[in-house]
Amino acid sequence: MTIKLDEPNPWRLITAATVYENPWIRVEDHQVVNPAGNLGQYGKVCFKNQAVAVVALDANGEIWLVGQFRYTLDAYSWELPMGGASPIEQPLAAAQRELREETGLSAQSWRHLLRVHSSNSVTDEVGHVYLATQLTPGEPMPEDTEQLRVVRLPLDEAVEWAGDGRITDAMSIAGILHVAVRGAGDGAAAKTAR
């Protein structure tokens, strides 16, 4: 079976209006004609920043996770070090900054792992996941909105956390599983999950 990866757009936009905006997001109301030809309404959340996340992998096959209470979820969340890249900042530079701020780590080697859409039914947010290796410790400098706990886990244990629901963040799960399945690819000792 041949699968086409690029299909024509069956949606038709009639009007789009901004209903809310702040420094991070814009919420739009779209009046549309849906693929069945019926009139409809679509809400779209447009992110002003791109998301970045970092799989910080050491020579022992361990990665760093950050724990924090997420206001939007009203729950505690374990995830990769992550944050946002403003429109004038390169995603790699933002990933390097976020890793340093949240864990104190800096890395000599960086590789882009994947591009993800975190919730493509309601938002156009784009995320970039990076692999950071050849790590050097330092002092974390979290923002005032972050009260963080930092842990280091063997990669196979992080995969367990992703599989049993202790990690629910989509970019974190994607990054951890990507490294577990495909390896580090640059000589770091990635221990793939069994």
Buried (B, 14 or more C-beta within 10 A) or exposed (E): EEEEEEEEEEEEEEEEEEEEEEEEBBBBBBBBBEEEEEEEEBEBBEBBBBBBBBBBBBEEBBBBBBBBEEEEEEEEBBBBBBBBBEEEBEBBEBBBBBBBBBBBBBBEBBBEBBEBEBEEEEBBBBBBBBBBBBBEEEEBEBEEEBEBEBBBBBBBBBBBBBEEEBBBBBBBBBBBBBBBEEBBEEEBBBBBBE
